[in-house]
Amino acid sequence: MKREDVVIYGCVIIGAGVGLMMDQALIGVLIGLGTGYLLSLFSNK
């Protein structure tokens, strides 16, 4: 597993946790996915 994948998965899990606290798990997952993708994109350079 690549480092970028771990960053994305971690952000998705954190987003899901925050989303569950707000009763909007899917929205939290999607925000976490986008955040993780952007973090992995910018951390490569």
PDB file of N, CA, C and O in Angstrom, chain B, residues numbered from 101:
ATOM      1  N   MET B 101       0.850  -1.173   0.000  1.00  0.00           N
ATOM      2  CA  MET B 101       0.000   0.000   0.000  1.00  0.00           C
ATOM      3  C   MET B 101       0.896   1.236   0.000  1.00  0.00           C
ATOM      4  O   MET B 101       1.859   1.328   0.761  1.00  0.00           O
ATOM      5  N   LYS B 102       0.558   2.167  -0.860  1.00  0.00           N
ATOM      6  CA  LYS B 102       1.358   3.379  -0.976  1.00  0.00           C
ATOM      7  C   LYS B 102       0.987   4.381   0.120  1.00  0.00           C
ATOM      8  O   LYS B 102      -0.093   4.323   0.706  1.00  0.00           O
ATOM      9  N   ARG B 103       1.910   5.288   0.371  1.00  0.00           N
ATOM     10  CA  ARG B 103       1.704   6.296   1.408  1.00  0.00           C
ATOM     11  C   ARG B 103       0.503   7.177   1.085  1.00  0.00           C
ATOM     12  O   ARG B 103      -0.243   7.565   1.984  1.00  0.00           O
ATOM     13  N   GLU B 104       0.314   7.493  -0.185  1.00  0.00           N
ATOM     14  CA  GLU B 104      -0.809   8.344  -0.576  1.00  0.00           C
ATOM     15  C   GLU B 104      -2.145   7.683  -0.252  1.00  0.00           C
ATOM     16  O   GLU B 104      -3.100   8.350   0.146  1.00  0.00           O
ATOM     17  N   ASP B 105      -2.202   6.360  -0.428  1.00  0.00           N
ATOM     18  CA  ASP B 105      -3.434   5.633  -0.121  1.00  0.00           C
ATOM     19  C   ASP B 105      -3.750   5.672   1.365  1.00  0.00           C
ATOM     20  O   ASP B 105      -4.911   5.789   1.756  1.00  0.00           O
ATOM     21  N   VAL B 106      -2.723   5.573   2.185  1.00  0.00           N
ATOM     22  CA  VAL B 106      -2.931   5.609   3.634  1.00  0.00           C
ATOM     23  C   VAL B 106      -3.480   6.964   4.059  1.00  0.00           C
ATOM     24  O   VAL B 106      -4.339   7.040   4.937  1.00  0.00           O
ATOM     25  N   VAL B 107      -2.988   8.030   3.439  1.00  0.00           N
ATOM     26  CA  VAL B 107      -3.475   9.376   3.758  1.00  0.00           C
ATOM     27  C   VAL B 107      -4.949   9.496   3.378  1.00  0.00           C
ATOM     28  O   VAL B 107      -5.752  10.031   4.143  1.00  0.00           O
ATOM     29  N   ILE B 108      -5.300   8.999   2.201  1.00  0.00           N
ATOM     30  CA  ILE B 108      -6.691   9.080   1.750  1.00  0.00           C
ATOM     31  C   ILE B 108      -7.599   8.261   2.662  1.00  0.00           C
ATOM     32  O   ILE B 108      -8.653   8.743   3.076  1.00  0.00           O
ATOM     33  N   TYR B 109      -7.201   7.024   2.982  1.00  0.00           N
ATOM     34  CA  TYR B 109      -8.030   6.176   3.847  1.00  0.00           C
ATOM     35  C   TYR B 109      -8.192   6.778   5.233  1.00  0.00           C
ATOM     36  O   TYR B 109      -9.273   6.729   5.819  1.00  0.00           O
ATOM     37  N   GLY B 110      -7.110   7.344   5.754  1.00  0.00           N
ATOM     38  CA  GLY B 110      -7.187   7.973   7.074  1.00  0.00           C
ATOM     39  C   GLY B 110      -8.161   9.141   7.096  1.00  0.00           C
ATOM     40  O   GLY B 110      -8.944   9.292   8.033  1.00  0.00           O
ATOM     41  N   CYS B 111      -8.107   9.957   6.064  1.00  0.00           N
ATOM     42  CA  CYS B 111      -9.021  11.101   5.996  1.00  0.00           C
ATOM     43  C   CYS B 111     -10.468  10.653   5.830  1.00  0.00           C
ATOM     44  O   CYS B 111     -11.378  11.274   6.377  1.00  0.00           O
ATOM     45  N   VAL B 112     -10.683   9.579   5.078  1.00  0.00           N
ATOM     46  CA  VAL B 112     -12.041   9.054   4.914  1.00  0.00           C
ATOM     47  C   VAL B 112     -12.581   8.559   6.252  1.00  0.00           C
ATOM     48  O   VAL B 112     -13.742   8.805   6.578  1.00  0.00           O
ATOM     49  N   ILE B 113     -11.752   7.863   7.029  1.00  0.00           N
ATOM     50  CA  ILE B 113     -12.202   7.351   8.323  1.00  0.00           C
ATOM     51  C   ILE B 113     -12.477   8.495   9.292  1.00  0.00           C
ATOM     52  O   ILE B 113     -13.471   8.469  10.017  1.00  0.00           O
ATOM     53  N   ILE B 114     -11.609   9.492   9.308  1.00  0.00           N
ATOM     54  CA  ILE B 114     -11.838  10.649  10.176  1.00  0.00           C
ATOM     55  C   ILE B 114     -13.096  11.397   9.749  1.00  0.00           C
ATOM     56  O   ILE B 114     -13.888  11.817  10.592  1.00  0.00           O
ATOM     57  N   GLY B 115     -13.280  11.563   8.438  1.00  0.00           N
ATOM     58  CA  GLY B 115     -14.485  12.228   7.937  1.00  0.00           C
ATOM     59  C   GLY B 115     -15.752  11.466   8.280  1.00  0.00           C
ATOM     60  O   GLY B 115     -16.779  12.065   8.596  1.00  0.00           O
ATOM     61  N   ALA B 116     -15.678  10.139   8.218  1.00  0.00           N
ATOM     62  CA  ALA B 116     -16.843   9.330   8.583  1.00  0.00           C
ATOM     63  C   ALA B 116     -17.166   9.482  10.064  1.00  0.00           C
ATOM     64  O   ALA B 116     -18.335   9.560  10.444  1.00  0.00           O
ATOM     65  N   GLY B 117     -16.135   9.524  10.894  1.00  0.00           N
ATOM     66  CA  GLY B 117     -16.358   9.709  12.332  1.00  0.00           C
ATOM     67  C   GLY B 117     -16.988  11.046  12.648  1.00  0.00           C
ATOM     68  O   GLY B 117     -17.919  11.128  13.449  1.00  0.00           O
ATOM     69  N   VAL B 118     -16.483  12.091  12.022  1.00  0.00           N
ATOM     70  CA  VAL B 118     -17.064  13.427  12.241  1.00  0.00           C
ATOM     71  C   VAL B 118     -18.482  13.477  11.683  1.00  0.00           C
ATOM     72  O   VAL B 118     -19.375  14.066  12.292  1.00  0.00           O
ATOM     73  N   GLY B 119     -18.683  12.860  10.531  1.00  0.00           N
ATOM     74  CA  GLY B 119     -20.019  12.821   9.937  1.00  0.00           C
ATOM     75  C   GLY B 119     -21.014  12.060  10.788  1.00  0.00           C
ATOM     76  O   GLY B 119     -22.180  12.444  10.876  1.00  0.00           O
ATOM     77  N   LEU B 120     -20.563  10.978  11.421  1.00  0.00           N
ATOM     78  CA  LEU B 120     -21.461  10.230  12.304  1.00  0.00           C
ATOM     79  C   LEU B 120     -21.876  11.056  13.517  1.00  0.00           C
ATOM     80  O   LEU B 120     -23.003  10.936  13.996  1.00  0.00           O
ATOM     81  N   MET B 121     -20.976  11.887  14.007  1.00  0.00           N
ATOM     82  CA  MET B 121     -21.331  12.740  15.141  1.00  0.00           C
ATOM     83  C   MET B 121     -22.381  13.776  14.749  1.00  0.00           C
ATOM     84  O   MET B 121     -23.141  14.248  15.594  1.00  0.00           O
ATOM     85  N   MET B 122     -22.422  14.127  13.459  1.00  0.00           N
ATOM     86  CA  MET B 122     -23.388  15.105  12.973  1.00  0.00           C
ATOM     87  C   MET B 122     -24.563  14.449  12.258  1.00  0.00           C
ATOM     88  O   MET B 122     -25.367  15.142  11.635  1.00  0.00           O
ATOM     89  N   ASP B 123     -24.676  13.128  12.338  1.00  0.00           N
ATOM     90  CA  ASP B 123     -25.736  12.352  11.686  1.00  0.00           C
ATOM     91  C   ASP B 123     -25.732  12.495  10.169  1.00  0.00           C
ATOM     92  O   ASP B 123     -26.784  12.404   9.535  1.00  0.00           O
ATOM     93  N   GLN B 124     -24.567  12.715   9.586  1.00  0.00           N
ATOM     94  CA  GLN B 124     -24.411  12.828   8.130  1.00  0.00           C
ATOM     95  C   GLN B 124     -23.137  12.081   7.721  1.00  0.00           C
ATOM     96  O   GLN B 124     -22.167  12.695   7.275  1.00  0.00           O
ATOM     97  N   ALA B 125     -23.149  10.753   7.877  1.00  0.00           N
ATOM     98  CA  ALA B 125     -21.935   9.970   7.650  1.00  0.00           C
ATOM     99  C   ALA B 125     -21.470  10.041   6.199  1.00  0.00           C
ATOM    100  O   ALA B 125     -20.272  10.176   5.951  1.00  0.00           O
ATOM    101  N   LEU B 126     -22.374   9.954   5.248  1.00  0.00           N
ATOM    102  CA  LEU B 126     -21.974   9.954   3.840  1.00  0.00           C
ATOM    103  C   LEU B 126     -21.314  11.267   3.438  1.00  0.00           C
ATOM    104  O   LEU B 126     -20.320  11.273   2.713  1.00  0.00           O
ATOM    105  N   ILE B 127     -21.863  12.362   3.906  1.00  0.00           N
ATOM    106  CA  ILE B 127     -21.268  13.659   3.594  1.00  0.00           C
ATOM    107  C   ILE B 127     -19.879  13.765   4.213  1.00  0.00           C
ATOM    108  O   ILE B 127     -18.961  14.300   3.591  1.00  0.00           O
ATOM    109  N   GLY B 128     -19.721  13.260   5.429  1.00  0.00           N
ATOM    110  CA  GLY B 128     -18.412  13.264   6.072  1.00  0.00           C
ATOM    111  C   GLY B 128     -17.402  12.424   5.312  1.00  0.00           C
ATOM    112  O   GLY B 128     -16.241  12.810   5.178  1.00  0.00           O
ATOM    113  N   VAL B 129     -17.843  11.268   4.811  1.00  0.00           N
ATOM    114  CA  VAL B 129     -16.952  10.408   4.028  1.00  0.00           C
ATOM    115  C   VAL B 129     -16.518  11.116   2.753  1.00  0.00           C
ATOM    116  O   VAL B 129     -15.345  11.074   2.384  1.00  0.00           O
ATOM    117  N   LEU B 130     -17.452  11.758   2.088  1.00  0.00           N
ATOM    118  CA  LEU B 130     -17.114  12.454   0.844  1.00  0.00           C
ATOM    119  C   LEU B 130     -16.173  13.629   1.075  1.00  0.00           C
ATOM    120  O   LEU B 130     -15.256  13.859   0.288  1.00  0.00           O
ATOM    121  N   ILE B 131     -16.399  14.366   2.147  1.00  0.00           N
ATOM    122  CA  ILE B 131     -15.490  15.472   2.473  1.00  0.00           C
ATOM    123  C   ILE B 131     -14.119  14.923   2.839  1.00  0.00           C
ATOM    124  O   ILE B 131     -13.102  15.487   2.435  1.00  0.00           O
ATOM    125  N   GLY B 132     -14.075  13.838   3.592  1.00  0.00           N
ATOM    126  CA  GLY B 132     -12.803  13.213   3.934  1.00  0.00           C
ATOM    127  C   GLY B 132     -12.075  12.686   2.714  1.00  0.00           C
ATOM    128  O   GLY B 132     -10.851  12.782   2.629  1.00  0.00           O
ATOM    129  N   LEU B 133     -12.815  12.133   1.773  1.00  0.00           N
ATOM    130  CA  LEU B 133     -12.214  11.622   0.543  1.00  0.00           C
ATOM    131  C   LEU B 133     -11.584  12.760  -0.257  1.00  0.00           C
ATOM    132  O   LEU B 133     -10.453  12.644  -0.729  1.00  0.00           O
ATOM    133  N   GLY B 134     -12.302  13.828  -0.402  1.00  0.00           N
ATOM    134  CA  GLY B 134     -11.762  14.975  -1.126  1.00  0.00           C
ATOM    135  C   GLY B 134     -10.554  15.584  -0.425  1.00  0.00           C
ATOM    136  O   GLY B 134      -9.567  15.933  -1.072  1.00  0.00           O
ATOM    137  N   THR B 135     -10.632  15.710   0.883  1.00  0.00           N
ATOM    138  CA  THR B 135      -9.517  16.245   1.650  1.00  0.00           C
ATOM    139  C   THR B 135      -8.292  15.342   1.555  1.00  0.00           C
ATOM    140  O   THR B 135      -7.169  15.816   1.382  1.00  0.00           O
ATOM    141  N   GLY B 136      -8.523  14.038   1.669  1.00  0.00           N
ATOM    142  CA  GLY B 136      -7.406  13.096   1.570  1.00  0.00           C
ATOM    143  C   GLY B 136      -6.759  13.106   0.205  1.00  0.00           C
ATOM    144  O   GLY B 136      -5.538  13.009   0.087  1.00  0.00           O
ATOM    145  N   TYR B 137      -7.574  13.224  -0.827  1.00  0.00           N
ATOM    146  CA  TYR B 137      -7.023  13.289  -2.184  1.00  0.00           C
ATOM    147  C   TYR B 137      -6.171  14.540  -2.359  1.00  0.00           C
ATOM    148  O   TYR B 137      -5.077  14.478  -2.920  1.00  0.00           O
ATOM    149  N   LEU B 138      -6.671  15.671  -1.879  1.00  0.00           N
ATOM    150  CA  LEU B 138      -5.911  16.916  -2.005  1.00  0.00           C
ATOM    151  C   LEU B 138      -4.623  16.867  -1.179  1.00  0.00           C
ATOM    152  O   LEU B 138      -3.580  17.342  -1.630  1.00  0.00           O
ATOM    153  N   LEU B 139      -4.689  16.303   0.012  1.00  0.00           N
ATOM    154  CA  LEU B 139      -3.477  16.190   0.838  1.00  0.00           C
ATOM    155  C   LEU B 139      -2.442  15.296   0.184  1.00  0.00           C
ATOM    156  O   LEU B 139      -1.253  15.617   0.180  1.00  0.00           O
ATOM    157  N   SER B 140      -2.881  14.185  -0.364  1.00  0.00           N
ATOM    158  CA  SER B 140      -1.918  13.289  -1.014  1.00  0.00           C
ATOM    159  C   SER B 140      -1.372  13.902  -2.297  1.00  0.00           C
ATOM    160  O   SER B 140      -0.224  13.657  -2.667  1.00  0.00           O
ATOM    161  N   LEU B 141      -2.185  14.689  -2.967  1.00  0.00           N
ATOM    162  CA  LEU B 141      -1.731  15.350  -4.193  1.00  0.00           C
ATOM    163  C   LEU B 141      -0.658  16.385  -3.896  1.00  0.00           C
ATOM    164  O   LEU B 141       0.345  16.465  -4.605  1.00  0.00           O
ATOM    165  N   PHE B 142      -0.866  17.179  -2.846  1.00  0.00           N
ATOM    166  CA  PHE B 142       0.091  18.229  -2.510  1.00  0.00           C
ATOM    167  C   PHE B 142       1.292  17.719  -1.744  1.00  0.00           C
ATOM    168  O   PHE B 142       2.337  18.369  -1.764  1.00  0.00           O
ATOM    169  N   SER B 143       1.192  16.581  -1.067  1.00  0.00           N
ATOM    170  CA  SER B 143       2.329  16.071  -0.314  1.00  0.00           C
ATOM    171  C   SER B 143       3.346  15.381  -1.222  1.00  0.00           C
ATOM    172  O   SER B 143       4.480  15.154  -0.799  1.00  0.00           O
ATOM    173  N   ASN B 144       2.973  15.042  -2.454  1.00  0.00           N
ATOM    174  CA  ASN B 144       3.904  14.405  -3.376  1.00  0.00           C
ATOM    175  C   ASN B 144       4.925  15.391  -3.916  1.00  0.00           C
ATOM    176  O   ASN B 144       6.035  14.994  -4.271  1.00  0.00           O
ATOM    177  N   LYS B 145       4.582  16.626  -3.984  1.00  0.00           N
ATOM    178  CA  LYS B 145       5.445  17.604  -4.656  1.00  0.00           C
ATOM    179  C   LYS B 145       6.428  18.228  -3.723  1.00  0.00           C
ATOM    180  O   LYS B 145       7.224  19.071  -4.138  1.00  0.00           O
TER     181      LYS B 145
END
